[in-house]
Amino acid sequence: MNIAIVGFGKMGHMIFEKAIANGENVVAIIDPWSPSSEVTAMSVDKKSLNNADVVIDFSHPACALENIHSYAEFGIPAVVGTTGWYDDIEEVKKDIALLNPAIIYSGNFSLGVCAYLSIAKAASAIMNNLKDYEVGIKEVHHTQKKDAPSGTALMLANTVLPKLDSYTGYLIEEKEEDKITIHSERIGNEPGLHELTFTSSVDEIKLSHHAFSREGFASGALVAAKWISDGRRGLFTMDDFSNELLGGLV
Protein backbone atom coordinates (compact mmCIF):
# COMPACT_ATOMS: atom_id res chain seq x y z
CA MET A 1 0.00 0.00 0.00
CA ASN A 2 0.99 3.60 -0.60
CA ILE A 3 -0.01 5.28 2.65
CA ALA A 4 -0.50 8.95 3.54
CA ILE A 5 -0.32 9.68 7.26
CA VAL A 6 -2.27 12.73 8.44
CA GLY A 7 -1.20 13.85 11.89
CA PHE A 8 2.38 13.14 12.93
CA GLY A 9 2.13 13.03 16.68
CA LYS A 10 2.84 9.95 18.79
CA MET A 11 0.33 7.78 16.91
CA GLY A 12 1.46 9.08 13.53
CA HIS A 13 5.06 8.20 14.35
CA MET A 14 4.07 4.72 15.50
CA ILE A 15 2.05 4.09 12.33
CA PHE A 16 4.99 5.28 10.23
CA GLU A 17 7.36 2.87 11.98
CA LYS A 18 4.95 -0.08 11.75
CA ALA A 19 4.15 0.62 8.10
CA ILE A 20 7.83 0.68 7.13
CA ALA A 21 8.51 -2.47 9.17
CA ASN A 22 5.63 -4.20 7.35
CA GLY A 23 7.04 -3.27 3.95
CA GLU A 24 4.43 -0.61 3.13
CA ASN A 25 5.25 2.68 1.40
CA VAL A 26 4.60 5.92 3.25
CA VAL A 27 4.23 8.42 0.41
CA ALA A 28 3.06 11.46 2.40
CA ILE A 29 3.12 12.77 5.96
CA ILE A 30 0.84 15.75 6.51
CA ASP A 31 0.89 17.87 9.64
CA PRO A 32 0.90 21.68 9.91
CA TRP A 33 2.24 21.66 13.47
CA SER A 34 4.93 18.97 13.49
CA PRO A 35 8.56 20.13 13.40
CA SER A 36 9.66 16.76 11.97
CA SER A 37 11.71 16.77 8.78
CA GLU A 38 9.66 13.74 7.65
CA VAL A 39 6.61 15.95 7.04
CA THR A 40 5.93 16.34 3.30
CA ALA A 41 2.94 18.73 3.36
CA MET A 42 1.19 21.15 5.67
CA SER A 43 -2.40 20.62 4.51
CA VAL A 44 -4.76 17.96 3.20
CA ASP A 45 -5.43 18.58 -0.48
CA LYS A 46 -5.47 16.69 -3.75
CA LYS A 47 -1.81 17.41 -4.44
CA SER A 48 -0.55 16.22 -1.04
CA LEU A 49 -2.56 12.98 -1.37
CA ASN A 50 -1.84 12.44 -5.06
CA ASN A 51 0.26 9.28 -4.68
CA ALA A 52 -1.69 7.69 -1.82
CA ASP A 53 -3.80 4.53 -2.02
CA VAL A 54 -5.13 5.09 1.49
CA VAL A 55 -5.01 7.71 4.25
CA ILE A 56 -4.54 7.02 7.95
CA ASP A 57 -5.68 10.05 9.96
CA PHE A 58 -4.73 10.60 13.60
CA SER A 59 -4.82 14.38 13.55
CA HIS A 60 -6.97 16.77 15.60
CA PRO A 61 -10.72 16.93 16.31
CA ALA A 62 -10.87 20.47 14.88
CA CYS A 63 -9.65 19.18 11.51
CA ALA A 64 -11.66 15.96 11.38
CA LEU A 65 -14.81 17.09 9.56
CA GLU A 66 -12.93 18.97 6.85
CA ASN A 67 -10.45 16.13 6.40
CA ILE A 68 -13.17 13.49 6.12
CA HIS A 69 -14.97 15.55 3.49
CA SER A 70 -11.71 15.88 1.54
CA TYR A 71 -11.05 12.12 1.56
CA ALA A 72 -14.59 11.49 0.32
CA GLU A 73 -14.35 14.20 -2.33
CA PHE A 74 -11.00 12.91 -3.62
CA GLY A 75 -12.17 9.29 -3.58
CA ILE A 76 -9.29 8.14 -1.38
CA PRO A 77 -10.00 5.34 1.13
CA ALA A 78 -9.34 6.54 4.67
CA VAL A 79 -8.88 5.20 8.18
CA VAL A 80 -9.87 7.90 10.70
CA GLY A 81 -8.62 7.34 14.23
CA THR A 82 -9.10 10.95 15.29
CA THR A 83 -11.77 11.24 17.97
CA GLY A 84 -13.69 14.13 19.53
CA TRP A 85 -15.97 14.79 16.51
CA TYR A 86 -18.63 12.09 16.93
CA ASP A 87 -21.32 14.58 17.99
CA ASP A 88 -21.31 15.67 14.33
CA ILE A 89 -21.56 12.17 12.85
CA GLU A 90 -25.05 12.69 11.37
CA GLU A 91 -23.87 15.89 9.70
CA VAL A 92 -20.89 14.00 8.28
CA LYS A 93 -23.11 11.23 6.92
CA LYS A 94 -25.30 13.75 5.08
CA ASP A 95 -22.30 15.72 3.86
CA ILE A 96 -20.55 12.82 2.17
CA ALA A 97 -23.51 10.58 1.29
CA LEU A 98 -23.48 11.49 -2.40
CA LEU A 99 -19.69 11.18 -2.65
CA ASN A 100 -19.74 7.38 -2.14
CA PRO A 101 -16.76 7.40 0.26
CA ALA A 102 -14.55 4.59 1.49
CA ILE A 103 -13.99 5.60 5.11
CA ILE A 104 -13.71 3.62 8.34
CA TYR A 105 -13.61 5.48 11.66
CA SER A 106 -13.12 4.27 15.21
CA GLY A 107 -12.02 5.46 18.62
CA ASN A 108 -9.67 2.48 18.74
CA PHE A 109 -8.36 0.22 15.96
CA SER A 110 -6.61 -2.22 18.29
CA LEU A 111 -7.55 -5.79 17.41
CA GLY A 112 -7.42 -6.61 21.11
CA VAL A 113 -10.00 -3.92 21.79
CA CYS A 114 -12.12 -5.34 18.99
CA ALA A 115 -12.14 -8.69 20.82
CA TYR A 116 -12.64 -6.95 24.19
CA LEU A 117 -15.80 -5.21 23.00
CA SER A 118 -17.23 -8.53 21.84
CA ILE A 119 -16.46 -10.08 25.24
CA ALA A 120 -18.03 -7.08 27.00
CA LYS A 121 -21.18 -7.42 24.90
CA ALA A 122 -21.53 -11.11 25.77
CA ALA A 123 -20.85 -10.47 29.47
CA SER A 124 -23.45 -7.70 29.59
CA ALA A 125 -26.08 -10.01 28.12
CA ILE A 126 -25.38 -12.44 30.97
CA MET A 127 -25.31 -9.76 33.68
CA ASN A 128 -28.57 -8.30 32.43
CA ASN A 129 -30.30 -11.06 34.40
CA LEU A 130 -28.64 -9.99 37.67
CA LYS A 131 -30.33 -6.71 38.56
CA ASP A 132 -28.39 -6.18 41.82
CA TYR A 133 -25.24 -5.27 39.88
CA GLU A 134 -24.44 -1.68 39.00
CA VAL A 135 -22.60 -1.14 35.70
CA GLY A 136 -19.74 1.35 35.37
CA ILE A 137 -16.97 2.28 32.95
CA LYS A 138 -13.57 3.73 33.77
CA GLU A 139 -10.84 4.86 31.38
CA VAL A 140 -7.30 6.04 32.13
CA HIS A 141 -4.96 7.72 29.63
CA HIS A 142 -1.87 9.91 29.44
CA THR A 143 -2.10 13.58 30.35
CA GLN A 144 -1.69 14.74 26.73
CA LYS A 145 -4.89 13.07 25.53
CA LYS A 146 -7.19 15.83 24.30
CA ASP A 147 -10.64 14.28 24.70
CA ALA A 148 -12.39 12.80 27.73
CA PRO A 149 -13.95 10.36 27.93
CA SER A 150 -11.98 8.45 25.36
CA GLY A 151 -13.53 7.33 22.11
CA THR A 152 -13.00 3.75 23.25
CA ALA A 153 -14.96 4.35 26.46
CA LEU A 154 -17.86 5.67 24.40
CA MET A 155 -17.57 2.65 22.09
CA LEU A 156 -17.70 0.41 25.15
CA ALA A 157 -20.79 2.16 26.51
CA ASN A 158 -22.60 1.97 23.18
CA THR A 159 -21.64 -1.70 22.84
CA VAL A 160 -23.06 -2.83 26.18
CA LEU A 161 -26.12 -0.57 26.48
CA PRO A 162 -28.33 -2.57 24.09
CA LYS A 163 -27.76 -5.65 26.28
CA LEU A 164 -28.72 -3.93 29.57
CA ASP A 165 -32.46 -3.42 30.02
CA SER A 166 -32.06 -1.36 33.21
CA TYR A 167 -29.91 1.31 31.50
CA THR A 168 -31.10 3.94 29.04
CA GLY A 169 -27.84 5.77 28.36
CA TYR A 170 -24.63 7.00 29.96
CA LEU A 171 -23.42 10.04 31.87
CA ILE A 172 -19.91 11.48 32.14
CA GLU A 173 -18.73 11.84 35.75
CA GLU A 174 -22.35 11.92 36.97
CA LYS A 175 -24.61 9.29 38.45
CA GLU A 176 -28.25 8.38 37.83
CA GLU A 177 -29.97 5.09 38.50
CA ASP A 178 -30.66 4.22 34.86
CA LYS A 179 -27.40 5.59 33.40
CA ILE A 180 -23.93 4.08 33.12
CA THR A 181 -21.35 6.42 34.67
CA ILE A 182 -18.16 6.90 32.65
CA HIS A 183 -15.19 8.04 34.73
CA SER A 184 -11.97 9.40 33.18
CA GLU A 185 -8.49 9.84 34.63
CA ARG A 186 -5.36 11.37 33.07
CA ILE A 187 -2.10 10.03 34.51
CA GLY A 188 1.49 10.26 33.28
CA ASN A 189 2.21 8.39 30.05
CA GLU A 190 -0.54 5.77 30.36
CA PRO A 191 -1.27 4.37 26.84
CA GLY A 192 -4.79 3.29 27.73
CA LEU A 193 -6.77 1.32 30.32
CA HIS A 194 -10.49 0.58 30.01
CA GLU A 195 -12.59 -1.18 32.63
CA LEU A 196 -16.17 -2.39 32.59
CA THR A 197 -17.39 -3.17 36.10
CA PHE A 198 -20.43 -4.94 37.49
CA THR A 199 -20.64 -4.11 41.20
CA SER A 200 -23.02 -5.40 43.87
CA SER A 201 -23.01 -5.05 47.66
CA VAL A 202 -21.11 -8.34 47.99
CA ASP A 203 -18.71 -8.52 45.04
CA GLU A 204 -17.46 -6.99 41.83
CA ILE A 205 -16.81 -8.37 38.36
CA LYS A 206 -14.30 -6.41 36.31
CA LEU A 207 -13.44 -6.76 32.61
CA SER A 208 -10.45 -4.72 31.48
CA HIS A 209 -8.29 -4.02 28.47
CA HIS A 210 -4.86 -2.55 29.18
CA ALA A 211 -2.68 -1.36 26.32
CA PHE A 212 1.05 -1.58 27.08
CA SER A 213 1.94 0.78 24.22
CA ARG A 214 0.45 2.39 21.11
CA GLU A 215 1.77 -0.42 18.93
CA GLY A 216 -1.51 -2.35 19.00
CA PHE A 217 -3.42 0.73 17.85
CA ALA A 218 -1.02 1.24 14.95
CA SER A 219 -1.09 -2.42 13.89
CA GLY A 220 -4.88 -2.41 13.89
CA ALA A 221 -5.00 0.80 11.86
CA LEU A 222 -2.86 -0.84 9.18
CA VAL A 223 -5.17 -3.87 9.10
CA ALA A 224 -8.13 -1.49 8.75
CA ALA A 225 -6.32 0.33 5.92
CA LYS A 226 -6.05 -2.89 3.92
CA TRP A 227 -9.69 -3.72 4.67
CA ILE A 228 -11.11 -0.36 3.56
CA SER A 229 -8.91 -0.34 0.44
CA ASP A 230 -10.34 -3.65 -0.77
CA GLY A 231 -13.02 -2.15 -3.01
CA ARG A 232 -15.41 -1.18 -0.21
CA ARG A 233 -17.59 1.92 -0.37
CA GLY A 234 -19.41 3.52 2.53
CA LEU A 235 -18.86 5.04 5.95
CA PHE A 236 -17.86 2.16 8.23
CA THR A 237 -17.01 1.56 11.88
CA MET A 238 -14.97 -1.21 13.49
CA ASP A 239 -18.22 -3.13 14.01
CA ASP A 240 -18.53 -3.54 10.26
CA PHE A 241 -15.52 -5.78 10.04
CA SER A 242 -15.41 -7.25 13.55
CA ASN A 243 -17.53 -10.22 12.54
CA GLU A 244 -15.19 -10.99 9.65
CA LEU A 245 -12.11 -10.42 11.80
CA LEU A 246 -13.29 -12.61 14.67
CA GLY A 247 -14.55 -15.47 12.53
CA GLY A 248 -18.26 -14.88 12.96
CA LEU A 249 -18.18 -14.93 16.76
CA VAL A 250 -19.45 -11.39 17.34
Beta strands, then each sheet from edge to edge (+ up, - down):
strand 1: 2-6
strand 2: 25-30
strand 3: 54-57
strand 4: 78-80
strand 5: 102-105
strand 6: 134-141
strand 7: 169-172
strand 8: 179-186
strand 9: 193-199
strand 10: 204-210
strand 11: 234-237
sheet 1: 2+ 1+ 3+ 4+ 5+ 11+
sheet 2: 7+ 8+ 6+ 9- 10+
end
